[in-house]
Amino acid sequence: METPLNIIPIRKWFKQLSNKPVIISGPCSAETEKQLIETAKAINDIGKVQIFRAGIWKPRTRPVNFEGVGEKGLLWLKKAKEQTGLLTTVEVATPKHIEKCLKFGVDILWIGARTTSNPFSINELTQVLKGVDIPVMIKNPINPDINLWVGAIERFNKIGINKLAAIHRGFFPFELTSLRNIPKWEIPIELKRNFHNLSIICDPSHIAGKRKYINEISQKALDLDMDGLMIESHISPDKALTDSKQQITPKELKLMLDSLVIRTSNSDNFDFINSIEKYRDQIDSIDTQLIELLAQRMEIVKQIGVYKKNNDVTILQLSRWEKIINSRINFGLKLGLSEKLIKKIMQLIHKESIQKQNEIMNN
């Protein structure tokens, strides 16, 4: 995966965004002019929000649901910006959406999860933005496919958009969970590893689906060194026409932002640096030993594969595998490790072992 050389991090887009974390907030949907402007003013009074968000066009599963107020909402958003000084951002899904946003002076565009999932839609949006200098934030696709996310970023970058950021809003769960979307934190972390200059904003509202989880998810995102948060806030959330359960009042937003612990990714404290380097040296040594032991294990796996082939014995020995997984989990639990971790590690090792023995059987 190649890293674009010309991605500009969010802190350099506007002078208002120079401090970390960047906080984006506003209602899920613009519903009325009064609702939008009152919410914007209340959010601005907090003093920690730099960007005001509002849904103008809402991609709903069924047409009977509220699908947004459309273009007139952009006029309300423009008034809110004039009265507060907040930057503004809007979700766009069609070329016409982009044209309208540019007409009304929206500062930042964002691409929704459903749109990110469709490369054809992304291509259409990029064509409208050729030669336009405007920041674009891209939400992760609905399903946990990092390549779709990367592909959308690359398509915008390819046509000259270099003020790019990613929004982590979680992934659709196929099983019932307490959260609306599964965070799968390893995916945005991997995205950051491949695109070092790419800022990542977490959307706790869409991950949570319920107010009570937003604070916890926000703190987790900041502890993972994400660049900011996008949190839905509404002057009267219980009366909201969309996603009422995951929106909080500006007052609740202020209390939450005040409670968050903002940690730095590095420290100038000599004792801290000296101590953590020692721990990291220990981890490096242990990791090297783990890899060497895995290599030794795979050599034994190959020898077993040869014996199986020579004696016409099947690769999979179910009773042996059940014995391995149960004994390793029990041993891991005694050492204070989680069952989930041991099970996942052993499944990966077993999968690789099966593959190695399969290669032997077919040669």
N, C-alpha and C positions, 0 to 999 in steps of 0.2 A: 504494500500500500504506500503510494508516494505522498509525501507531505507538501502541500502547496507552499511556496516561499513567500507569498504576498497576502497572507491573511492578517488583518489588523485586529488586535484584541479590543474588546469593548471599551476598555478604559481610555482608548485613544479616539473614540468616535466623536465625543462631545466633551467639553470641559466639565460638564456636570457629572460625568461618569468616571472621573479620575480616581475616586476612592472605591475600595472594595469592602463589602460586597455591594453590587448594584441591586437596587430593589425596584421591582416593577409591580405595580398594583393597580387595581381598578375592577369594575364589575365584569362578570362573565359576559353580560350583554348590555348595550346601551338601550334603555327602554323608553325614557322620556328625557327631555332637555333638563328638567328640574332634577331628576334622579342623577343624571350624569354629572352635572355641574356641582351639585351639593356633595356628591361622593368625591369628586376631584378636589374640591376645597378642603374637605375634611382630611383627605389623605395628604394633601400638601402641608397642612398644619402639623403633621407628625414630624416633619423635618428630615426624614430618613428615606423618603421615596423620591427617585429621580425620574421615573418613567411612568406615565399613566396609560393603562391598557383598557380597551373596551371592545367587545365583539359587535361588529356592525352587521356582518352577514354570518349566520349561524348554520353550520352543516348538520342538520338534524336527520335522524334515521327515518322519521315519518313526517310527512308534510302537514299533519294536523298540529304539530308542535310549533312553537314560536321560532321563526327563522330569521329574526333580526329586523331592525327598522330600515336598513338600507342606507342610501346616500344621505338622507337628512341627518342621520346620526353623525356623519363626518362634520357637518356644520356645527353640531353641538360640541363635538370633540375639539374643533378649532376654537370655539368660544371658551371651553374649559382650559385650553392651553393658554389663551390670551389672559385669562383671569388668574392663573396660578403660576405660569412659567414652566410647568412640567413638560417634559418631552412626551410625545405620544407614539403609540404603537398599535397596529391593527392587523388582524389576521386577513390574509388575502388568498383566494383560491382560484381566481380567474384573471385573465388579462384585464378585463373591465374593472375589476376590483382595484388593481394596481393603478390604472389610469385615474380612477376617482380619488384614490388616496394621494396621488401626486398632485392632483388639482387642488385638494384641500390642505396641502402642506403637512401631511403625516410624516413624522420624523423617521420612524423605523417600521419596516414591514416584518410580519412573521408568517411562516408557513405552517399550517396545521398538520397533525399526524396523518390524517387521511390523505392529504395532498402529497406529503412526503412519500407515502407508500406507492404513488403512481408516477413513474418516470415520464410518462407522456404529459401529465399535467405540469410537472416541473419544467419540462422543455418549453411548454407554451408560456410559462411565466418568465423564463429567462429571456425569451425573445423580446418581450416588452421592455425589459430592463437593460438592454444593450445600450451602453453609453450613458446610463443614469447612475449618479453617485448617491446611493442610498443604502443604509445598513439593512441587512436581512438576517433574521433569526429563524432557525429551522428546527422544528420539533421532531423528535424521533418518530419513526413509523409506528403504526399500531402494534405490529408483531416485532419480536426481538431480532430483527435482521440488521446488523450493523452496516452491511454493504449498501442497503437502501438509503440509510442515513448518510453514509459517506458519498454515495452517488449524487444525492441532492446537493450536498455541499460542493462537490466537484463541479457540478453543472453550473451553479451560480458563479463559482470562482472562474470557470473557463470563459465566461462572457464578460469578465471584468469587475464583478462584484468582489471586493476584497474586505469589506467591513462585514464579516460573517461571525455569527455565534450559533451555538446549538442550544436547544431547550430540551432538557430531560423531563418528560412528563409521565414516564413509566410505560409499561407494556400490557396489552390486554391479557387478562388471566383466563385460561381455559377452565380453571377450577374455581370454586367459590372461595373467596378470601375476604379478610376484614377490610382490605384496601380496595379502592376502585381499580387501580392499576398496579402491577408488580414493579417495584423499582429496578430490580436487576442492576444494581450499582456497578457491576463489573463491566457493563457495556459502555456507559459514558466514560468510565476510567480508561477503557481500551481506546475509545475515540480520542481522548486527550493524549494518550501515549503516542498516537499516530499523527496528531495535529497539535503540536505544542503551543502554537499561537492562537488556537481556537478557544475562545471563551465559552464556558458551559454554564448555562442558567438552569437551575432546578425549578420545576413547577410543582410544589408540594400539594397544591389544591387538587390537581388532577390525579396525582398519585394517591392522595388520601381518600377523596370522595366524601369525607366527613370532617367537620371542623376539628374534632378532638384529636386528630392525628397530625394536623398541619405543623404544630410547633415541633414535635419530635422529628418529623421528616426534614423540616427546615434546618434544625441543628445538625442532623446527620449529613445533609448536603454541605453545609459549611465546614464540618469536620473533615469532609473528603476534599476540601479545598476547591469547591465549586465557586464560580465567580459572582454569583448572585442568585436571587430568588424572584420568581413570578408568583404572586399571591393574589387570589381573587378577593376583592373587598367591595361591599355594597352597603349603601346607607341604611337599607332595610332588607337584609338578606333573606329573611323568612318570606318576604313578599316577591322575591326575585322570580322572573319568568323562566330562568334557566339555572340549573345547578345550584339551587338554593341551599342545599345541605353542606356544600363545600365552600361557601362564601362566608366571610367574617366582616364585622363592622369595622370602620376605621379605628374606633376606640380599641377593639380587640386586637387589631393589627398593631397598633402602637404598643400595647402591653406585650405582645409577642415579640416584636422587634427589640424592645428594651430588654427582654429576658434572654435573648440569644447571646451566646458566648462567641465572640469573634477571635479566632485563633490565627496565628501567622504560620506560614509554611516553613519558616526558618527562624532561628534565634541567634542573637549575638552573644548570648551568655556562654562564656568559655567552658564552665563546668558542664553545662548541658551538651555542648558540641562534643566535648571530650568523652562524656559518658555514652552518648548515643552512638558515637563512632565505634566504641568498644562493643556495644550490643550488636551493631551492624556487622562488625567483623565476625562475631560469633555466629550470626545468622548465615553469613556467606560461607563459613566453614561447614556448618551443618548442611546447608543446601548442596554443597559440593559432595559431601558424604552421601546424601540422599540420592543424588544422581548416579554416583559410582555404584551404590547398592542396587539401584534400579537396573543399571547396565548388567551387573552380575546376575540379577534375577532373570533378565531376559535371555542371558546365555544358557541358564539352566532350563528355561522354557523351551528354547530351541532343541536342546538335547532330549527333553521329554517328547517333543514333537517328532523327532527322528525315531525314537522307540515306538511311539504310537503308529507311525507309518509302517515300520518294519513288521509290526505285529497286527496290522489291520484293526486298530482300535480307534474309535471316534475321537475327535478333538474335544468335544464337550463331555465332561464327566460331572453330571449334575450334582450327585451326592457329594463329590469332592468340593465343588464350588460352594455348595451350601455350608459345608463344614468350614471352609476358608472364611467366608463372609461373616458367619456367626462368631467364630473364634476371634477374628480380628476386631470386630466391633466390641466384643466383651473385654478384650485386652485394652483397647483404646479407652473404653469407659473407665476402667480402673486407673488409667493414667490421666484422667480428667479431660479427655477429648470427647467431642460430640459424636453421636452416632451418625449424624448426617455427614460430617466431614470424613469419617473413616469409610462409610459406605460409598461415598462419591469417589474417594481415592482408589479403593479396591475395585470399583466398577471400571474405572479408567484403565487400571493395570490389567484387569481381566480382559477387557476389550482388545488391548494391545497384544496380550498373550495369545488370544484366539487368532488374531490377524497373523502373528508370526508363525504359529503352527499351521495355519491354513496355507501360507506360502510354502512351507515345507511339504505339505501333502500334495500340492500341485506341481512340485518340481520333480 
